[in-house]
């Protein structure tokens, strides 16, 4: 669940990914309805997420050996190294 400060649009969003496609998805609740949206077609091999002390979320890309911070929903700059 995104609790960070860098993206108001992501607050309260449950973030998850598909390892095979690298797609990163966000799930949010609007009243009684859950809404799912594609945040990034990253093409990465995402194996884990992490959260820092202020609620920012990070993803690990095993194919490139890097960690990226999720900080926006506007493609293509969704992930920042």
TORNU-504108 format. One record per residue (C-alpha): residue number from 0; x, y, z. Coordinates in nm, 4 decimals, always signed. Each point is the difference from the previous one (the first is absolute). Layout:
! residues N
 pos       px       py       pz
 NUM        X        Y        Z
...
END
This chain:
! residues 81
 pos       px       py       pz
   0  +0.0000  +0.0000  +0.0000
   1  +0.1472  +0.3328  -0.1049
   2  +0.0270  +0.2412  +0.2942
   3  +0.2689  +0.2309  -0.1371
   4  +0.0027  +0.3723  -0.0638
   5  +0.1450  +0.0300  -0.3501
   6  -0.3203  -0.1016  -0.1823
   7  -0.3449  +0.1051  +0.1197
   8  -0.1557  -0.2042  -0.2816
   9  +0.1403  -0.3224  +0.1490
  10  -0.0947  +0.0518  +0.3665
  11  -0.2006  -0.2947  +0.1258
  12  +0.0775  -0.2080  -0.3102
  13  +0.0929  -0.3653  +0.0389
  14  +0.2897  -0.0533  -0.2434
  15  +0.0898  -0.3367  -0.1496
  16  +0.1792  -0.1358  -0.3065
  17  +0.0109  -0.2846  -0.2490
  18  +0.3470  -0.1580  -0.0104
  19  -0.0311  -0.1307  -0.3573
  20  -0.1238  +0.3196  -0.1679
  21  +0.1478  +0.2568  +0.2375
  22  -0.3348  +0.1781  +0.0176
  23  -0.0565  +0.1948  +0.3208
  24  -0.3619  +0.0343  +0.1098
  25  -0.1828  +0.2129  +0.2546
  26  -0.3173  -0.1006  +0.1807
  27  -0.2103  +0.2697  +0.1690
  28  -0.3368  +0.0025  +0.1688
  29  -0.2685  +0.2517  -0.0959
  30  -0.2865  -0.0569  +0.2429
  31  -0.1087  -0.3621  -0.0423
  32  +0.1792  -0.0402  -0.3355
  33  +0.3611  -0.1097  -0.0490
  34  +0.1739  +0.1547  -0.3007
  35  +0.3061  -0.1523  -0.1658
  36  +0.2307  +0.1972  -0.2305
  37  +0.3272  -0.0551  -0.1762
  38  +0.2634  +0.2335  +0.1465
  39  +0.2941  -0.1034  -0.2175
  40  +0.0904  -0.2522  -0.2689
  41  +0.3532  -0.0028  +0.1395
  42  +0.1371  -0.3109  -0.1719
  43  +0.1964  -0.0760  +0.3181
  44  +0.0326  -0.3289  +0.1854
  45  -0.1472  +0.1163  +0.3298
  46  +0.0516  -0.2395  +0.2885
  47  -0.0670  +0.2166  +0.3041
  48  -0.1256  +0.3292  +0.1343
  49  +0.1360  +0.2025  +0.2882
  50  -0.1196  +0.2983  +0.2002
  51  +0.2104  +0.2676  +0.1672
  52  -0.0705  +0.1818  +0.3252
  53  -0.2163  +0.2687  -0.1688
  54  -0.2125  -0.2441  -0.2021
  55  +0.1700  +0.0210  -0.3405
  56  -0.0056  -0.3304  -0.1891
  57  +0.2918  -0.1607  -0.1831
  58  +0.0167  -0.2902  -0.2453
  59  +0.2943  -0.2293  -0.0689
  60  +0.0788  -0.0930  -0.3613
  61  +0.2032  -0.3219  -0.0003
  62  +0.0693  +0.0166  -0.3754
  63  +0.1900  +0.3300  +0.0359
  64  +0.1044  -0.0374  +0.3627
  65  -0.1531  +0.3360  +0.0970
  66  -0.2507  +0.1437  +0.2430
  67  -0.2477  +0.2664  -0.1120
  68  -0.2302  +0.2299  +0.1944
  69  -0.3611  +0.0252  -0.1089
  70  -0.0784  +0.3703  +0.0057
  71  -0.2537  +0.0846  -0.2671
  72  -0.2750  -0.1412  -0.2198
  73  +0.0860  +0.1804  -0.3228
  74  +0.1743  -0.2276  -0.2515
  75  +0.2760  -0.0425  -0.0922
  76  +0.1651  +0.1552  +0.3052
  77  -0.1842  -0.2179  +0.2500
  78  +0.3175  -0.1416  +0.1503
  79  +0.3020  +0.1966  +0.1101
  80  +0.3363  -0.1552  +0.0838
END
